[in-house]
Amino acid sequence: MAVKAKDKNAGTFCAYIGPSVRGVIQHGTIFEGSKRETIKSDAVRSAVERYPEIADLIVSGEVLAEARIKINTPGSLLAQRRRALAVKMKED
Protein backbone atom coordinates (compact mmCIF):
# COMPACT_ATOMS: atom_id res chain seq x y z
CA MET A 1 0.00 0.00 0.00
CA ALA A 2 1.47 3.34 -1.05
CA VAL A 3 1.57 6.21 1.37
CA LYS A 4 -0.18 9.28 0.03
CA ALA A 5 1.69 12.55 0.12
CA LYS A 6 0.17 15.04 2.50
CA ASP A 7 -1.82 17.84 0.97
CA LYS A 8 0.43 20.89 1.08
CA ASN A 9 -2.33 23.06 2.59
CA ALA A 10 -3.87 20.44 4.88
CA GLY A 11 -4.08 21.72 8.40
CA THR A 12 -2.66 25.13 7.55
CA PHE A 13 -3.98 28.20 9.26
CA CYS A 14 -3.06 31.79 9.99
CA ALA A 15 -3.77 34.09 12.89
CA TYR A 16 -4.03 37.85 13.21
CA ILE A 17 -1.86 38.93 16.15
CA GLY A 18 -2.24 42.69 15.87
CA PRO A 19 -4.57 44.96 17.78
CA SER A 20 -8.31 44.80 17.16
CA VAL A 21 -9.56 47.35 14.66
CA ARG A 22 -13.25 47.96 15.28
CA GLY A 23 -15.33 46.87 12.31
CA VAL A 24 -12.27 45.66 10.42
CA ILE A 25 -10.45 42.76 12.16
CA GLN A 26 -10.22 41.29 15.67
CA HIS A 27 -7.07 40.28 17.56
CA GLY A 28 -6.69 36.51 17.62
CA THR A 29 -8.80 35.83 14.54
CA ILE A 30 -7.91 32.46 13.01
CA PHE A 31 -8.08 31.97 9.24
CA GLU A 32 -8.07 28.64 7.41
CA GLY A 33 -5.44 28.31 4.68
CA SER A 34 -2.07 29.85 3.89
CA LYS A 35 -1.13 33.45 4.61
CA ARG A 36 -1.21 34.26 0.89
CA GLU A 37 -4.72 32.82 0.53
CA THR A 38 -5.88 34.65 3.63
CA ILE A 39 -4.63 38.05 2.50
CA LYS A 40 -6.25 37.58 -0.92
CA SER A 41 -9.63 36.61 0.58
CA ASP A 42 -12.42 39.17 0.27
CA ALA A 43 -12.79 39.57 4.02
CA VAL A 44 -9.13 40.40 4.62
CA ARG A 45 -8.26 42.16 1.37
CA SER A 46 -10.41 45.20 2.21
CA ALA A 47 -8.84 45.42 5.68
CA VAL A 48 -5.33 45.29 4.19
CA GLU A 49 -6.23 47.97 1.66
CA ARG A 50 -7.30 50.25 4.50
CA TYR A 51 -4.45 49.30 6.85
CA PRO A 52 -1.51 47.65 5.00
CA GLU A 53 0.20 46.79 8.31
CA ILE A 54 -2.46 44.13 8.90
CA ALA A 55 -0.82 41.91 6.26
CA ASP A 56 2.40 41.78 8.30
CA LEU A 57 0.46 40.96 11.46
CA ILE A 58 -1.15 37.86 9.97
CA VAL A 59 1.19 34.96 10.65
CA SER A 60 1.10 31.30 9.73
CA GLY A 61 0.41 28.71 12.38
CA GLU A 62 3.95 27.39 11.95
CA VAL A 63 5.47 30.59 13.37
CA LEU A 64 2.63 31.71 15.64
CA ALA A 65 4.36 30.97 18.94
CA GLU A 66 7.55 32.76 17.90
CA ALA A 67 5.60 35.69 16.42
CA ARG A 68 3.66 36.19 19.67
CA ILE A 69 6.99 36.67 21.45
CA LYS A 70 8.44 38.93 18.77
CA ILE A 71 5.42 41.25 18.69
CA ASN A 72 6.20 42.12 22.31
CA THR A 73 9.94 42.54 21.69
CA PRO A 74 10.82 46.23 21.26
CA GLY A 75 12.50 46.92 17.94
CA SER A 76 11.28 43.77 16.19
CA LEU A 77 9.55 44.13 12.84
CA LEU A 78 6.27 42.85 14.24
CA ALA A 79 6.40 45.31 17.13
CA GLN A 80 7.07 48.14 14.66
CA ARG A 81 4.13 47.12 12.48
CA ARG A 82 1.82 46.91 15.49
CA ARG A 83 2.90 50.37 16.60
CA ALA A 84 2.45 51.81 13.09
CA LEU A 85 -1.07 50.36 12.94
CA ALA A 86 -1.91 51.78 16.36
CA VAL A 87 -0.78 55.25 15.24
CA LYS A 88 -2.91 55.01 12.07
CA MET A 89 -5.92 53.89 14.09
CA LYS A 90 -5.61 56.97 16.33
CA GLU A 91 -5.43 59.22 13.27
CA ASP A 92 -8.70 57.80 11.84
C-alpha positions as CSV (number, residue, x, y, z in Angstrom):
1,M,0.0,0.0,0.0
2,A,1.5,3.3,-1.0
3,V,1.6,6.2,1.4
4,K,-0.2,9.3,0.0
5,A,1.7,12.6,0.1
6,K,0.2,15.0,2.5
7,D,-1.8,17.8,1.0
8,K,0.4,20.9,1.1
9,N,-2.3,23.1,2.6
10,A,-3.9,20.4,4.9
11,G,-4.1,21.7,8.4
12,T,-2.7,25.1,7.5
13,F,-4.0,28.2,9.3
14,C,-3.1,31.8,10.0
15,A,-3.8,34.1,12.9
16,Y,-4.0,37.8,13.2
17,I,-1.9,38.9,16.2
18,G,-2.2,42.7,15.9
19,P,-4.6,45.0,17.8
20,S,-8.3,44.8,17.2
21,V,-9.6,47.4,14.7
22,R,-13.3,48.0,15.3
23,G,-15.3,46.9,12.3
24,V,-12.3,45.7,10.4
25,I,-10.5,42.8,12.2
26,Q,-10.2,41.3,15.7
27,H,-7.1,40.3,17.6
28,G,-6.7,36.5,17.6
29,T,-8.8,35.8,14.5
30,I,-7.9,32.5,13.0
31,F,-8.1,32.0,9.2
32,E,-8.1,28.6,7.4
33,G,-5.4,28.3,4.7
34,S,-2.1,29.8,3.9
35,K,-1.1,33.4,4.6
36,R,-1.2,34.3,0.9
37,E,-4.7,32.8,0.5
38,T,-5.9,34.7,3.6
39,I,-4.6,38.1,2.5
40,K,-6.3,37.6,-0.9
41,S,-9.6,36.6,0.6
42,D,-12.4,39.2,0.3
43,A,-12.8,39.6,4.0
44,V,-9.1,40.4,4.6
45,R,-8.3,42.2,1.4
46,S,-10.4,45.2,2.2
47,A,-8.8,45.4,5.7
48,V,-5.3,45.3,4.2
49,E,-6.2,48.0,1.7
50,R,-7.3,50.2,4.5
51,Y,-4.5,49.3,6.9
52,P,-1.5,47.7,5.0
53,E,0.2,46.8,8.3
54,I,-2.5,44.1,8.9
55,A,-0.8,41.9,6.3
56,D,2.4,41.8,8.3
57,L,0.5,41.0,11.5
58,I,-1.2,37.9,10.0
59,V,1.2,35.0,10.6
60,S,1.1,31.3,9.7
61,G,0.4,28.7,12.4
62,E,3.9,27.4,12.0
63,V,5.5,30.6,13.4
64,L,2.6,31.7,15.6
65,A,4.4,31.0,18.9
66,E,7.5,32.8,17.9
67,A,5.6,35.7,16.4
68,R,3.7,36.2,19.7
69,I,7.0,36.7,21.5
70,K,8.4,38.9,18.8
71,I,5.4,41.2,18.7
72,N,6.2,42.1,22.3
73,T,9.9,42.5,21.7
74,P,10.8,46.2,21.3
75,G,12.5,46.9,17.9
76,S,11.3,43.8,16.2
77,L,9.6,44.1,12.8
78,L,6.3,42.8,14.2
79,A,6.4,45.3,17.1
80,Q,7.1,48.1,14.7
81,R,4.1,47.1,12.5
82,R,1.8,46.9,15.5
83,R,2.9,50.4,16.6
84,A,2.4,51.8,13.1
85,L,-1.1,50.4,12.9
86,A,-1.9,51.8,16.4
87,V,-0.8,55.2,15.2
88,K,-2.9,55.0,12.1
89,M,-5.9,53.9,14.1
90,K,-5.6,57.0,16.3
91,E,-5.4,59.2,13.3
92,D,-8.7,57.8,11.8
